[in-house]
Amino acid sequence: MDVQHTLQMESIAKPVISKRVFWDVDFDSLDYQKDRLFIIDKVMNYGMWEDFLAVMRYYGKGVVKEEIVKSPYIKKDVLNFLCFYLDLKSEDFECYTRRQLQEPHWNY
């Protein structure tokens, strides 16, 4: 991400995101730059539509696309939506590659 985009995000008010998405952490201590993968990941997997829109407005499609592919876990339906919305393939996501490498518990 370039410096100009970082400065632009810092000048924009923080997105209004449901605190319920971050039930397991201190929401007020999140750094929207340093923790951006964590924030984007949580919103994509557990957020409401309004949370998704707020994150997209704040970070922009390019940053979301760059970060979300690094996510360790994305729900399958969310992955399908993100592939469509961000013009990606399942194979572009680290979580998809990891999922394919895991042996199933039962072979049936």
N, C-alpha and C positions, 0 to 999 in steps of 0.2 A: 504494500500500500504506500502511496506516495505521501510526502510531507504535506502538500497542499490539501489533500483529502482529510488527513488527520487534523489539521488546523480547522478545516471546515466543520468536522464533526464536533470538535471542542467548542465551537461557537454556537452550535445548535443545542437547544435544550435537551436534556436527557429524555429518552422515550418514556412514555407512561406505560408501564408493564405491570401486569397482575403480580402482586407479591406472592400469591399462592403458588405460582410456578417455582418460586425459590424458597419453598418451605424448609429446606434442609440447610440453608446458609443464612448468614446475616445479610439481608438484601441491601441495607444501607452502606455496607462496606465494599460493595462491588465496584470495581474500577471498569468503566465502560470501554476502555481501550485495552488494558491488560487482560481483562477477563472476557473479551469479546467472543471467543469460541465457546466458552462456558455459557454465556448469556444466549447466544444464538442457538446453541444446541438445546438448552432447556426450553426456550420459547418454541422452537420447531417441534419438539417432542410433546410438550405438555401445555403449551400456551393456547389461548383462544385466538380467534381470527384477528381481533383488535390488537393483540400482542404481536402477532405476525406482521401486521401492517406497520405498527410502530417501529419494529426492528428494521423492517425494510426501508422505511423513511429515514431512520437514523443512520444506519450503516451503508445503505445502498446495495443494489443487487450484486455489484462486483465483489464487494467485501464479503457479503453473505455467501456468495458462491465460492470464494477463495477459502473461507473458514470452514463451512459446513462439511466439505469433503474430508476434513481431518477428524471429524467427530468419531468417537469410539463406538457410539451406539445411536442408531436412528430406527424408530419403529418402521416396519415394512410399509405401511400405508403412507407414512410421512415421506419415506424414501421415494416412493412412486410419485407423489405429488411434487417433491423437490426436483426429481429428474425432469418432469414435464415443465415446471415453472422456470427452472434455471437452465434448461436445455443441456442436461447432463445425462450420462448413462450410469446405471447401477455400479458398473465396474470402476467408475471415477471415485467412488466413496470408499474410504478405508474400512468402514464398518462392514460393507458388503463383502469386501475381499476377505476380511477376518471370518465372517460368517460362513463363507464357502470353504474355508480351510478347516473348520471344526468338524469333527466326526460326530454323527448323530448318536444320541444315547442308546437308542434301540434301532436295530436293523430289521425293519418289517416291511 
